[in-house]
Amino acid sequence: MGKKLNINNRRAYFDYELINKYKFIAGIELLGSEVKSIKNNNVSLNNSYCKLIKNNIYVFDMYISNYLLGINFNPKRVKKLLLKRKEINFIYNKINELKLNIIPTNIFINERGYIKLIFFLAKSKKNYDKRQSIKKKFFEREKNLFN
């Protein structure tokens, strides 16, 4: 592979408390020109989220810009995640049991050349939790400056 691809959803780490033991990797159902756009880093995961609809998981608000030489498509088209039925049932049970959200965090290309999406089951943070994470980040930055 020529280029490395690693696109992060930095906003997810601020808005949600990601539960590390519920981390999943899934393929994405894409069009050909969407694949070329992603390989050129023309994708954004900011404000994207996943929903479980009729026993399938879909990604909403994942922005993939149009490829210059390809067919034009809707940049915010809803994309289906490719998961096994057992994983989908597990996610469905955890969402209903613990009231969790499905949040995409990374897009990468695996060693076989397939585009994969990493998503977590997460709890949304309250405003005071967000303030605490800002304070923690600030103190870490200050500590690193003076050491």
Sequence and secondary structure as in RCSB ss.txt:
>XXXX:A:sequence
MGKKLNINNRRAYFDYELINKYKFIAGIELLGSEVKSIKNNNVSLNNSYCKLIKNNIYVFDMYISNYLLGINFNP
KRVKKLLLKRKEINFIYNKINELKLNIIPTNIFINERGYIKLIFFLAKSKKNYDKRQSIKKKFFEREKNLFN
>XXXX:A:secstr
  S  EEE HHHHHHEEEEEEEEEEEEE   HHHHHHHHTT EE TT EEEEETTEEEEES EE   TTS    T
T  EEEE  HHHHHHHHHHHHHH  EEEEEEEEE TTS EEEEEEEEEE  HHHHHHHHHHHHHHHHHHHH 
